[in-house]
């Protein structure tokens, strides 16, 4: 922890603490020790790790980051509090910021966190009607492929599309990844910007832009079709199951190839290739296994089955929108 109480109950910053004085945990009131080093942020720690309110073993990135983020918000005119226990939430957020009478919470997430814990914490803020923001550290940097560990923090805004916010302690800057989107057989696409202040980050957020899903280029389509042909020849795993399913009704998978691929990129929330859930819907449609109304709800069910857990985003709304577009293209689709 970065702050502790002295013998008079006053909160003292770790980097201002005197080695000859005693300091105590604001929560369990047990005596603390001061930890200093050339490589790690000065901080307080429990002698025995048995305090429920404070987690031990914080990385230097987390200790430095939450202090720097709090300072950046103060420079932008906010009041900030670090490691303050909230009686209503029964939680100790990393940072509480306040602008006039509006209180918000910031969690600077550097270590691994389960979907369950992330959902519980976020739900607690929602129930208390407190605005909250997850800012991510190096552990969650996005590369060519979305993972469940990262997807659970996804946010959406019409001007930004799907996005993530990071804080890089090595640069002392915020990094925004926005317009994140994906499609089968191709790497993720997204844009990156960095901001050295809260003001510049906020100014970018309120711009009247609108991020749309990118159109698949002719070159990208060629890559997709080549990858599809390779999978067809390999005939393994889920792809083989699809081939067998069509074979049993005397059809070949290549007949439906054009229906598997959208004209545009999709939300970055699908665990596997979209062609898997689309194939289930195509099969029901062409084999006339269900009515039109049943097909719509079945398609939503199949679509959601292949999605990541995204607690901050309305997953069902995304599925409904996505399914409607796909069913329209399916009914007007052209077969080879």
C-alpha positions as CSV (number, residue, x, y, z in Angstrom):
1,X,0.0,0.0,0.0
2,X,1.1,3.6,-0.6
3,X,-0.5,5.2,2.5
4,X,-0.6,4.3,6.1
5,X,-1.6,5.8,9.4
6,X,1.0,7.2,11.9
7,X,0.5,6.9,15.7
8,X,-1.9,9.9,15.5
9,X,-4.1,8.4,12.9
10,X,-2.9,10.7,10.1
11,X,-2.4,9.2,6.6
12,X,1.2,9.3,5.5
13,X,2.6,8.6,2.0
14,X,5.2,5.8,1.9
15,X,7.8,8.0,0.3
16,X,7.4,10.6,3.1
17,X,7.5,8.0,5.9
18,X,10.3,8.1,8.5
19,X,12.0,4.8,9.2
20,X,12.1,5.6,13.0
21,X,8.4,6.0,13.3
22,X,5.6,3.4,13.5
23,X,2.9,3.1,10.9
24,X,-0.3,1.1,10.9
25,X,-2.8,-0.3,8.3
26,X,-5.9,1.9,7.9
27,X,-8.0,-1.2,7.7
28,X,-6.8,-3.9,10.2
29,X,-4.7,-1.4,12.2
30,X,-1.7,-3.8,12.5
31,X,1.8,-2.5,12.4
32,X,3.4,-2.2,8.9
33,X,6.9,-2.1,7.6
34,X,8.4,0.3,5.0
35,X,9.8,-1.3,1.9
36,X,12.3,0.8,-0.2
37,X,14.4,-0.1,-3.2
38,X,16.1,1.2,-6.3
39,X,13.9,-0.8,-8.6
40,X,10.5,-0.7,-6.8
41,X,8.2,2.1,-5.6
42,X,8.5,2.8,-1.9
43,X,5.5,1.2,-0.1
44,X,4.1,-0.2,3.1
45,X,3.6,-3.9,3.7
46,X,2.1,-6.1,6.4
47,X,4.5,-8.1,8.5
48,X,2.1,-11.0,8.1
49,X,-0.1,-11.2,5.0
50,X,-3.4,-11.6,6.7
51,X,-5.3,-8.4,6.0
52,X,-8.5,-8.9,4.0
53,X,-8.7,-5.3,2.7
54,X,-5.2,-5.0,1.2
55,X,-3.6,-7.4,-1.3
56,X,0.1,-8.0,-0.9
57,X,2.6,-8.6,-3.6
58,X,1.7,-5.6,-5.8
59,X,4.0,-5.1,-8.7
60,X,6.1,-2.0,-9.1
61,X,4.0,-1.3,-12.3
62,X,0.8,-1.3,-10.2
63,X,2.2,0.8,-7.4
64,X,3.7,3.4,-9.7
65,X,0.8,3.4,-12.1
66,X,-2.0,4.1,-9.7
67,X,0.0,6.9,-8.1
68,X,0.8,8.5,-11.5
69,X,-2.8,8.1,-12.8
70,X,-4.1,9.8,-9.7
71,X,-1.7,12.7,-10.2
72,X,-2.7,13.0,-13.9
73,X,-6.4,13.3,-12.9
74,X,-5.5,15.9,-10.3
75,X,-3.8,17.9,-12.9
76,X,-7.0,17.7,-15.0
77,X,-9.0,19.3,-12.1
78,X,-10.2,16.2,-10.3
79,X,-9.8,15.3,-6.6
80,X,-8.3,11.9,-6.3
81,X,-8.0,9.4,-3.4
82,X,-5.8,6.3,-3.4
83,X,-6.7,3.0,-1.7
84,X,-9.8,4.5,0.1
85,X,-12.2,1.9,1.5
86,X,-15.8,2.5,0.3
87,X,-18.3,1.4,2.9
88,X,-21.2,1.2,0.4
89,X,-19.2,-0.9,-2.1
90,X,-17.3,-2.8,0.6
91,X,-14.4,-2.6,-1.8
92,X,-11.1,-0.7,-1.9
93,X,-10.8,0.7,-5.5
94,X,-7.3,1.6,-6.7
95,X,-8.4,5.3,-7.3
96,X,-11.5,7.3,-6.5
97,X,-11.8,10.5,-8.5
98,X,-14.3,13.3,-7.9
99,X,-15.3,16.2,-10.1
100,X,-17.7,18.6,-8.2
101,X,-20.2,16.1,-6.8
102,X,-19.7,13.2,-9.1
103,X,-17.7,10.3,-7.9
104,X,-16.0,7.7,-10.2
105,X,-13.8,4.8,-9.7
106,X,-10.6,3.7,-11.6
107,X,-9.2,0.2,-11.4
108,X,-5.6,-0.1,-12.7
109,X,-5.4,-3.8,-13.6
110,X,-1.9,-5.2,-14.0
111,X,-2.2,-8.8,-12.7
112,X,-4.3,-11.6,-14.0
113,X,-8.0,-11.4,-12.9
114,X,-10.7,-13.9,-13.4
115,X,-13.9,-13.1,-15.4
116,X,-15.9,-13.9,-12.3
117,X,-14.1,-11.4,-10.0
118,X,-14.1,-8.8,-12.7
119,X,-17.8,-9.2,-13.2
120,X,-18.5,-9.1,-9.4
121,X,-16.5,-5.9,-9.0
122,X,-18.1,-4.2,-12.0
123,X,-21.6,-5.2,-10.9
124,X,-20.9,-3.7,-7.5
125,X,-20.1,-0.3,-9.1
126,X,-23.2,-0.6,-11.3
127,X,-25.5,-1.3,-8.4
128,X,-24.1,1.6,-6.5
129,X,-24.6,3.8,-9.6
130,X,-20.9,4.7,-9.6
131,X,-19.1,5.3,-12.9
132,X,-16.1,3.1,-13.2
133,X,-13.2,2.6,-15.6
134,X,-10.8,-0.3,-16.0
135,X,-7.3,0.9,-17.2
136,X,-5.0,-1.9,-18.1
137,X,-1.3,-2.6,-17.7
138,X,1.4,-4.3,-19.7
139,X,0.0,-7.8,-19.0
140,X,-3.1,-7.1,-21.1
141,X,-1.4,-5.5,-24.2
142,X,-3.3,-6.7,-27.3
143,X,-1.5,-8.3,-30.1
144,X,-2.7,-10.2,-33.2
145,X,-5.4,-12.2,-31.5
146,X,-8.1,-11.4,-28.9
147,X,-8.2,-13.6,-25.7
148,X,-10.8,-14.0,-23.0
149,X,-8.4,-12.4,-20.5
150,X,-8.4,-9.1,-22.6
151,X,-11.9,-9.3,-24.0
152,X,-13.6,-9.0,-20.6
153,X,-12.4,-5.4,-20.4
154,X,-13.7,-4.4,-23.9
155,X,-15.7,-1.1,-24.1
156,X,-17.8,0.3,-26.8
157,X,-18.5,3.8,-28.0
158,X,-20.0,5.0,-31.3
159,X,-17.1,7.4,-31.9
160,X,-14.4,4.8,-31.0
161,X,-16.0,1.4,-31.8
162,X,-14.7,-1.3,-29.5
163,X,-11.8,0.0,-27.4
164,X,-9.4,-0.6,-24.5
165,X,-7.5,1.9,-22.4
166,X,-4.0,1.3,-21.0
167,X,-1.5,3.2,-18.9
168,X,2.1,2.6,-19.7
169,X,4.3,3.4,-16.7
170,X,7.4,3.1,-18.9
171,X,6.2,6.1,-20.9
172,X,3.9,7.8,-18.3
173,X,1.2,7.9,-21.0
174,X,-2.2,6.5,-21.6
175,X,-2.6,4.3,-24.7
176,X,-5.9,4.0,-26.4
177,X,-6.6,1.0,-28.7
178,X,-9.8,1.7,-30.6
179,X,-11.7,0.6,-33.7
180,X,-10.8,-3.0,-32.7
181,X,-12.4,-5.5,-35.1
182,X,-11.8,-9.0,-36.4
183,X,-12.7,-11.4,-39.2
184,X,-12.0,-15.1,-40.0
185,X,-8.4,-16.0,-41.0
186,X,-7.0,-12.4,-40.6
187,X,-5.2,-10.6,-37.8
188,X,-7.1,-8.2,-35.6
189,X,-7.4,-4.6,-36.8
190,X,-7.2,-1.6,-34.5
191,X,-5.8,1.9,-34.2
192,X,-3.5,3.2,-31.5
193,X,-3.0,6.6,-30.0
194,X,-1.1,7.7,-26.9
195,X,-1.9,10.6,-24.6
196,X,0.2,12.3,-21.9
197,X,-2.7,13.9,-20.1
198,X,-6.3,13.2,-19.0
199,X,-7.4,16.4,-20.8
200,X,-6.1,15.3,-24.2
201,X,-7.6,11.8,-23.7
202,X,-11.0,13.3,-22.9
203,X,-10.9,15.7,-25.8
204,X,-10.4,12.8,-28.2
205,X,-13.3,11.0,-26.6
206,X,-15.8,13.8,-27.2
207,X,-14.9,14.3,-30.9
208,X,-17.8,13.7,-33.2
209,X,-16.2,10.8,-35.1
210,X,-17.9,7.5,-35.9
211,X,-15.9,4.3,-36.3
212,X,-17.3,1.8,-38.7
213,X,-16.4,-1.8,-39.5
214,X,-13.8,-2.0,-42.3
215,X,-14.7,-3.5,-45.6
216,X,-12.8,-6.7,-46.5
217,X,-10.4,-5.9,-49.4
218,X,-10.0,-8.1,-52.4
219,X,-6.5,-9.1,-51.2
220,X,-7.9,-10.0,-47.8
221,X,-10.6,-12.1,-49.4
222,X,-8.0,-14.0,-51.3
223,X,-6.2,-14.8,-48.1
224,X,-9.4,-15.9,-46.4
225,X,-10.3,-18.2,-49.3
226,X,-6.9,-19.7,-49.5
227,X,-6.9,-20.5,-45.7
228,X,-10.4,-22.0,-46.1
229,X,-9.2,-24.3,-48.9
230,X,-6.2,-25.4,-46.7
231,X,-8.6,-26.2,-43.8
232,X,-10.8,-28.1,-46.3
233,X,-7.9,-30.3,-47.4
234,X,-6.6,-30.9,-43.8
235,X,-10.1,-31.8,-42.7
236,X,-9.5,-31.7,-38.9
237,X,-11.3,-30.8,-35.7
238,X,-14.4,-28.6,-35.9
239,X,-13.9,-28.1,-39.7
240,X,-14.1,-31.8,-40.3
241,X,-17.3,-32.0,-38.3
242,X,-18.9,-29.4,-40.6
243,X,-17.8,-31.4,-43.7
244,X,-19.3,-34.6,-42.3
245,X,-22.5,-32.8,-41.4
246,X,-23.0,-31.6,-45.1
247,X,-21.8,-35.0,-46.5
248,X,-24.6,-36.8,-44.5
249,X,-27.2,-34.6,-46.4
250,X,-25.3,-35.1,-49.7
251,X,-23.9,-31.6,-49.8
252,X,-20.3,-30.3,-50.1
253,X,-19.0,-27.5,-47.8
254,X,-17.7,-25.5,-50.8
255,X,-21.2,-24.9,-52.0
256,X,-21.7,-22.5,-49.0
257,X,-18.3,-20.9,-49.0
258,X,-19.5,-17.4,-50.0
259,X,-22.0,-17.4,-47.2
260,X,-19.4,-17.9,-44.5
261,X,-17.5,-14.7,-45.2
262,X,-18.9,-11.2,-44.4
263,X,-18.2,-8.2,-46.5
264,X,-17.0,-6.3,-43.5
265,X,-15.0,-7.0,-40.3
266,X,-17.0,-7.9,-37.1
267,X,-16.9,-7.2,-33.4
268,X,-13.8,-8.6,-31.7
269,X,-15.7,-10.8,-29.4
270,X,-15.8,-14.2,-31.1
271,X,-13.8,-17.0,-29.5
272,X,-13.4,-19.0,-32.7
273,X,-14.1,-18.4,-36.4
274,X,-17.5,-17.1,-37.2
275,X,-18.0,-19.7,-39.9
276,X,-18.7,-22.3,-37.2
277,X,-21.8,-20.6,-35.8
278,X,-22.8,-19.4,-39.3
279,X,-22.6,-23.0,-40.6
280,X,-25.2,-24.1,-38.0
281,X,-27.6,-21.4,-39.1
282,X,-27.0,-22.1,-42.8
283,X,-27.6,-25.8,-42.2
284,X,-31.0,-25.1,-40.5
285,X,-31.9,-22.7,-43.3
286,X,-31.2,-24.8,-46.3
287,X,-32.4,-28.1,-44.7
288,X,-35.6,-26.2,-43.5
289,X,-35.3,-27.6,-40.0
290,X,-37.0,-24.6,-38.4
291,X,-39.4,-21.8,-39.2
292,X,-38.3,-18.3,-40.0
293,X,-39.0,-17.1,-36.4
294,X,-37.3,-20.1,-34.9
295,X,-34.3,-19.6,-37.1
296,X,-33.8,-16.0,-35.8
297,X,-33.7,-17.1,-32.1
298,X,-31.7,-20.2,-32.9
299,X,-29.2,-18.0,-34.8
300,X,-28.9,-15.7,-31.7
301,X,-28.3,-18.7,-29.5
302,X,-25.6,-20.1,-31.8
303,X,-24.0,-16.7,-32.2
304,X,-23.7,-16.2,-28.4
305,X,-22.3,-19.7,-27.9
306,X,-19.1,-18.6,-29.7
307,X,-18.7,-15.2,-28.0
308,X,-16.3,-14.2,-25.2
309,X,-17.6,-13.1,-21.9
310,X,-17.8,-9.3,-22.1
311,X,-19.3,-8.0,-18.8
312,X,-19.3,-4.3,-19.7
313,X,-20.9,-4.7,-23.1
314,X,-24.5,-5.9,-24.0
315,X,-23.6,-9.2,-25.6
316,X,-27.2,-10.0,-26.5
317,X,-27.6,-6.7,-28.4
318,X,-24.5,-7.4,-30.4
319,X,-25.7,-10.9,-31.2
320,X,-29.2,-9.6,-32.3
321,X,-27.6,-7.0,-34.6
322,X,-25.1,-9.4,-36.0
323,X,-27.6,-12.1,-36.6
324,X,-30.0,-9.8,-38.4
325,X,-27.3,-8.7,-40.8
326,X,-26.3,-12.3,-41.5
327,X,-29.9,-13.6,-42.0
328,X,-30.5,-10.8,-44.5
329,X,-27.4,-11.8,-46.4
330,X,-28.4,-15.4,-46.1
331,X,-31.8,-14.9,-47.6
332,X,-30.4,-12.9,-50.5
333,X,-27.2,-14.9,-50.7
334,X,-25.7,-16.4,-53.8
335,X,-24.3,-19.9,-53.9
336,X,-21.4,-21.0,-56.0
